[in-house]
């Protein structure tokens, strides 16, 4: 279904019935990202997957900020009649989930962050990353989606995906190829890691139960999340062995069990309060 906001029309895929879990995909992804995970989530969860701006079926204005997306995630939650939800974000979607948690903590029961970061700490780091993101944006606009996907699927971050069955690799490729290159370019410029605010200081104030999940082979994000863990008040941190950046695709059964146990534990805590 589409939910209209003042900035655009967000595609929202809803399945199941019960406690609401908002799902936010990564760069070049869509609501389709989660189809391998859903069978491993309990029937007591209702998944609310959103095609984020620049991706999938969503149509959105060309200029936006991280704060704008947070406002629209809040709008979706309210439009569906909820006051509090669980949220799970992967990579780019994790940055949005953390931004949302820092901006609207009263809407959240738990936060699950998969292979993500709070952004960059210094202006210098952000400037360097913005320059890198701009090069990728221009590559998308000039060369189109096919050359970009060939480049993107071969970066070191996704090397572990080569061990997946060929059919799953093709599903990932097809999802990437289905994107609009100009919209992906807007996403890089508007909410790339170099453009978003730093949320490192927010971690110190965030008391929402938070689950951090990284893959053992994704050394960069293991280090980042180890640092995040030190700043968070109410946190669980899991590193999944022999797994890379896309844990929910590479090890969906293990990932689903960890997320489900975390959410259900906190649901029980609320019910017993």
Buried (B, 14 or more C-beta within 10 A) or exposed (E): EEBEBEBBBBBBBBBBEEBBBBBBBBBBBBBBBBBBBBEBBBEEBBBBBBBBBBBBBBBBEEEBBBBBBBBBBBBBBEBBEBEEBBBBBBBBBBBBBBBBBBBBBEBBBBBBBBBBBBBBEEEEBBEEBBEBBBEBBEBBBEEEBEEBBEEBBEEEBBBBBEEBEEEBBEBBBEBBEBBBBBBBBBBBBBBBBBBBBBBBEBBEEBEBBBBBBBBBBBEEBBEBBEEBBEBBEEBBBBBBEEBBBBBBBBBBEBBBBBBBEBBBEBBEEEEEE
